[in-house]
């Protein structure tokens, strides 16, 4: 097996396991690897692959979803999606790796350093706006959402972030498709990732109530810093 393809499959499995367990991490893990292995697949193939993962997590812990917060985030996300599409059109492909790497590093640093706060409507809407821009442009949108719910119960974070992802990914894919940024190649690539994605989802089902959440989250962010730096330097 080609080493780059193996790296992508390993990242998808790990990302599905981590996000299914902690509520974040899939894009932070997969985007830097995919940006090196198959940059043309970003962001559409990544967004397509995340649909079943987030649908599963949201359904698994649907009792813990914060519907009010998810509503405000989704409203902001709708506006931010058009900003992300503008970035895709305006930024040359030669700079896209640098954008992906830089946004990954920044998101990880913010997630590590953010102080405690209680989110309100403005926070939720702003989070949705930022997520709409970053995820539509690069595929990375989890850290702002995780920040908004960092002090909520773990189940609430996982389920609400998953629901926001799911709604946002559908919005982003529709806007990208209208802009001619979703092709058959993206669908085929995402379909090829489904078996290993399903394995990661199953593994998360086995461990999501037992794993050390804080240690795993720190591990994800450290990985994101390192991999984001690699992509940034190559970009």
Secondary structure in CASP SS format (residue, H / E / C, confidence):
PFRMAT SS
TARGET T0000
AUTHOR 0000-0000-0000
METHOD secondary structure of the structure
MODEL  1
X C 1.00
X C 1.00
X H 1.00
X H 1.00
X H 1.00
X H 1.00
X H 1.00
X H 1.00
X H 1.00
X H 1.00
X H 1.00
X H 1.00
X H 1.00
X H 1.00
X H 1.00
X H 1.00
X H 1.00
X H 1.00
X H 1.00
X H 1.00
X H 1.00
X H 1.00
X C 1.00
X C 1.00
X C 1.00
X H 1.00
X H 1.00
X H 1.00
X H 1.00
X H 1.00
X H 1.00
X H 1.00
X H 1.00
X H 1.00
X H 1.00
X H 1.00
X H 1.00
X C 1.00
X H 1.00
X H 1.00
X H 1.00
X C 1.00
X C 1.00
X H 1.00
X H 1.00
X H 1.00
X H 1.00
X H 1.00
X H 1.00
X H 1.00
X H 1.00
X H 1.00
X H 1.00
X H 1.00
X H 1.00
X H 1.00
X H 1.00
X H 1.00
X H 1.00
X H 1.00
X C 1.00
X H 1.00
X H 1.00
X H 1.00
X C 1.00
X C 1.00
X H 1.00
X H 1.00
X H 1.00
X H 1.00
X H 1.00
X H 1.00
X H 1.00
X H 1.00
X H 1.00
X H 1.00
X H 1.00
X H 1.00
X H 1.00
X H 1.00
X H 1.00
X H 1.00
X H 1.00
X H 1.00
X H 1.00
X H 1.00
X H 1.00
X H 1.00
X H 1.00
X H 1.00
X C 1.00
X C 1.00
X H 1.00
X H 1.00
X H 1.00
X H 1.00
X H 1.00
X H 1.00
X H 1.00
X H 1.00
X H 1.00
X H 1.00
X H 1.00
X H 1.00
X H 1.00
X H 1.00
X H 1.00
X H 1.00
X H 1.00
X H 1.00
X H 1.00
X H 1.00
X H 1.00
X C 1.00
X C 1.00
X C 1.00
X C 1.00
X C 1.00
X C 1.00
X C 1.00
X H 1.00
X H 1.00
X H 1.00
X H 1.00
X H 1.00
X H 1.00
X H 1.00
X H 1.00
X H 1.00
X H 1.00
X H 1.00
X H 1.00
X H 1.00
X H 1.00
X H 1.00
X H 1.00
X H 1.00
X H 1.00
X C 1.00
X C 1.00
X C 1.00
X H 1.00
X H 1.00
X H 1.00
X H 1.00
X H 1.00
X H 1.00
X H 1.00
X C 1.00
X C 1.00
X C 1.00
X C 1.00
X C 1.00
X H 1.00
X H 1.00
X H 1.00
X H 1.00
X H 1.00
X H 1.00
X H 1.00
X H 1.00
X H 1.00
X H 1.00
X H 1.00
X H 1.00
X H 1.00
X H 1.00
X H 1.00
X H 1.00
X H 1.00
X H 1.00
X H 1.00
X H 1.00
X H 1.00
X H 1.00
X H 1.00
X H 1.00
X H 1.00
X C 1.00
X C 1.00
X C 1.00
X C 1.00
X C 1.00
X H 1.00
X H 1.00
X H 1.00
X H 1.00
X H 1.00
X H 1.00
X H 1.00
X H 1.00
X H 1.00
X H 1.00
X H 1.00
X H 1.00
X H 1.00
X H 1.00
X H 1.00
X H 1.00
X H 1.00
X H 1.00
X H 1.00
X H 1.00
X H 1.00
X H 1.00
X H 1.00
X H 1.00
X C 1.00
X C 1.00
X C 1.00
X C 1.00
X C 1.00
X H 1.00
X H 1.00
X H 1.00
X H 1.00
X H 1.00
X H 1.00
X H 1.00
X H 1.00
X H 1.00
X H 1.00
X H 1.00
X H 1.00
X H 1.00
X H 1.00
X H 1.00
X H 1.00
X H 1.00
X H 1.00
X H 1.00
X H 1.00
X H 1.00
X H 1.00
X C 1.00
END
